Amino acid sequence: MSIIKKTRQWTSHSIGSSFQHNIFYMFIRIGGWRLAYFILYFVVLYYILFRPSVRDKCRYYLSRRFPGEKSIKRLISSYRLSLELGKVLIDRAVIGILGTDRISISFNDWDALNGLIKEGKGVIFLMAHVGSWQWALSTLPLLKVPVNMVIHREEGDVDMHYFEHRSMEQPYRVIDPEGFLGGTLEMIEALKKGEVLCIMGDRLFGNLKNTLSVRFLGEGALFHFSAMKIASISGAPVVVIFPYKKDATQYGFKMAKVIRVPAGLGRSGDRFQPYVEEYVRALEDFTMEYPFQFFNFYDMWKIP
C-alpha cells in the first residue's frame, strides 16, 4: 500500500562535536587505526552507559533483529552495534588521512558487473547504510564509467568523508534527492549515458507517496520504490550491493542480487511491490549474516 505524506524521521547529523571528531583524527595521525580503535572502546562505553538517546536509537533495529534480548544482553548488543559504526567511521578517516593503501577491499564479481555496464543502459546500485559504503564507492572508478550518488547531506554535519581529509578528487557526482523533482531527471539522464547510479534503499526522502510497506525483520517498514520506477523507465538493471567489514584492515563487496524491473510499469506502487520485496529480502539476509553492520538508527517501522 502506498503512503502519502511528506516527512523525514532520520537525520544525518553525527554524534559528537567537530572538536571531538578532530581529536580522533589526531589519534589517527599519531598512532593509526590501532590507537583510534583503543580510544573508541572507552568512548562508545561512555555513550552507551550515560547517553540514553544512543541506546534508544539502537533499540529500533536491535529489538527486531534480536527480539528475545533483555537488559544486559541488549546493552551489550547496543555497545557492539555502536562500536562497529565507530570503527567504520575511523576506517573512513584512516584512508583519507593516511592513504587508501591502509585498507583493502575485495570484490569477486567485477566481471559480472562489467557485463551489466556493457549493456549500455546504465546500472543502478541499490545499497544500504551497511559497512563503509563511502569507502566502497572509492573503488568504483575501476568500472571506467562515471558514478553518481544520490545523497543528502545536512547543513552542519561535521563528519568528514574520506576524500575531504586531503586534496582528493570526489569519486562520484552528488545528486540531491531533496532537489528539483527529487533529482529524478538527473538520475535518468545519468543512466541514459550508461553511467552508474547509486541509491540508498533503506532511507526515505521527500514525499512518501513513493513508498511501500514491506515486511522487514518481522514487521512492516517503509521503503521507497523510486529506484525500481527509474529502472522501469530506463531499462537499467538494479544491482543490490552491500559493502561489509571483514576485519580491521579488510572490506568486502557483496553483490547480493540483480533485479530486472519490466518496462512500462507506470506509477502505481503496487506494481513495484515484488521488486522492492526482493531488495528487502536481500537486506534482511545481510542483517542475518552481519547483524552489527546495519547502521540505521531511526524507527523505520513507524508507519504514518
N, C-alpha and C positions, 0 to 999 in steps of 0.2 A: 504494500500500500504506500503510495507516495504521500509525503507530508509537506504542507506548505506553511513556511514560517521563515523569517529571517532572524537568525541568531547565531552566536558562536560561543560555546561554553568553555573552550580551552584558550590558553594563552601561550605564546612562545617565549615569554619573559623567563629568563634564567633565575635560579635561586642564587642569592649572593650578589654582592655589590661589585662594581668594577674593581675596587681595591682588592677584594678577596680573590677575584679571578687573576689579577696581576700577581698576587702572592704565589699562586700555583704556577704561573708562567715563570716566575723567578726560580722556584724549586726545580722546574724542568731544565732551565738553563744551567743550574748548579749541579744537579745530580741525575738528570734524565728522568725516565719514567719510573725507575725504582724508588727514588726519593719522593716523587709526587704520589705514587701509589701508597707508600708508607704513611704519609701525612693524611691521605684520603681516608684510610681506615678509621682514624680518630675523628675526622671531620664529619663523616657520614654517621658515626655512632652518636655524636652530639646532636645532629639534626633529627635522628630517629628517636632519641630519648627525650629531647627537650623542645622539639618543634612539632606539635600535634598535627599541624597543617600538612606536613610532609607525609606522616603516616596516613592521613585521610586521603591524600592523592594516590598513594599506593593501594589503598583499600579497594578502590573501584575495580581494578583489574584482578588483584590477588583474591578477592572474595569470590570471583567467578572461576579463576584458574585453580584455586585450592579451597573449595567451598567448605571443607571439613576442618580447616585450621582454626585454632582458638589461641587467644592471648599470646603466650611466649612464642609459639610456632609462627604466628602471624607477624610478630615483632621481628623475628629472625628473617622471615621472607621479605619484609619491608626493607630490612637492612641490606639483604643480598641484592634486591632489585635496585635500590638507590646506589649501592656500591658499583654495580655493573654499569649503571649510567655514568657515574663519576669516572670510571676507568675509560669508557668510550670517549668522554669529553677530554680527558687527559691525552689519550692516544691522538685525538684530532689536533690538539695543540702541539704534541711532540713532532708530528710530521711537518707542521708549519714552522716550528722554531728550530728543530734540529735537522730536518730533511726527510724526504719521502722514503729514503733507503732504510730508515729505522724500523719500519713496519712493513711486512709483506702481505700480499693478498693473492689468493689462488682462485681460479675460475676455470672449470673444466669444459665449459660449453661455448667457448669462443667461436668454434666452427659453426655450431648451430645458430648462434646469434648473428654471425656474419651472413649466414644463408638467409635469414629473415630480412636483414637490411638490404641485401641484394635484390629482394623482390621489388624494391623501388617505391613502396608506399609508406615508407617511414615505419618506425616501431614505437609503440607506447610501452614504456616501462611502468608498470603499476607496482609501486613499492609501499612501504610502511615505515613507521618510526621504530625500526628494529636495528640492532647492531650499530655500526657507524656508517650511516648512509652517505654522509658528506664525504667521508674518506673514500668510500667505494666509488663515488662519482668521479674522483680524480683519475680513475683508471679508464674511464670511458673514451678519452681521446684515442685509445688504442683501436677503437672502432672506425677511425678515419672519417667520421661524419660529425657535423655539429650536434651538440647536445643542448636541449632546452629543459629547464627545470621549473615546474610550476610550484612556486613557494612564496609565502607571505612572511615578511619579517617586520615585527612590530617596532615602532619607534621607541628607542630607549633600551633595546635589548643589548646587553653588554657582552654576551657570549660570542667570541670571535670564531669565524670559520677558519679552517687551516690556512687558506691562501692569504688571509688578512694579516698573518703574523710576519709576513715578509713580502717583498715585491714579486708576488707570483701571479700569473695570469689566472683569472677566474675560469674554471674548466667548463662552465656552462653559462648559457644565456638565461636570465631570470624572466619568467612570465608571472605577473602578479594576478592571482585568482580573484582579487578584490578590485581589479581594474575594470575597464570598459567591457561589458558583456562577459565578465568573468575571465577575460583573456582568451575566449573561445576562438576568435578569429586568428589570433596569433598562433594558437595551437594547431589549427587546421592548416594554416599556411606553412608551418614548420614541417608537418607531415607530408604536404604536397611536394616539398623539396627533398623528401627522402631522409629527413633528419630524425634524431631520437628525441622523444618527448617523455620526460619523467614526471609522474604524477603520484602523489601520496594518496592512497586509497582509504586510509584509516582516520582521516580528519575531515571536517566539513567546513565549507566556506559559503558565504553569501546566502542566497535564497534556498531554503530547504525543500523546495519543490522538486529538486533533482536528487532526492534521497529515497532510499528504500529501507524498510525494516527487515533485517536478516538475522537469523539466529546465530549468535556467536558466543561460544563458551556457555551454552545452555540457556541463553536469554536473548531476546530481541534487542538489536543495536542498530543505530543508523549508519548507513554507508551511502555515499553518493554514487550515481551511475553515470556521471558526466564522461568518464573515460570510456565507458562502453558505448555511449552515444556518439562520441567523437570517432571511435573505431568503426562504428556502423556507417558513418558519413564518409570517412576517408579510406576505409578498406585496410587500415593498418592492423597488424596483429598486436594483441595485448600480451606482453610478457610479464608474468608475475615473478618478481626477482627480489630476493632478500639477502642483504649482507649480514654476516654474523661473525662474532668474535670467537676464534678458536683457542688462542692463548694470549700471553702478554704481548707477543710481537707478530702474531699472525691473524689474518682475517680470511674469510671465505665468502664467495658469492654463490648463492643458491638459486638456480633458475627453476622455480617450483612448478610452473605451468605456462603453457602457451594457449591463450584463449582466442578463438576465431569468432568474432561477432558478425552475423549476417548483415548485409547491406539493406538499407531501406526499412529499418525497424521503427522509424518515426520518433515521436517524443514521449510516448506513453512509458512510464516507468515499469509497468508490469511486464512489458516485453523484454526488458533488460534483466529481470529478476534472476533467471537461471545463470547468467554470466557473472553477475555480482556475487551470487552464491558460490560460484567456482573460486573466485578470489578469496572470499571469506573462509571457505574450507581450507584453502592453502595457508592462509594466515593462521587459522586455528591449528593446523598441523605444525606450523612453525613454533607456536607457543607451547605445544606439547613437547617438542624436541629441545627448545631453548626457552624455558619458562621465565628466565630472568633477563631476557634481552628484548622484551617488548616494552617500549617506553612511551606509553600513552597514559598520562596522569590526569585524566578527567573522566567524568561519568558518561561514557559513550552509550550506555544502556538507558540513560534518561531520555525518553522519547517525549517531545512536546505533545 
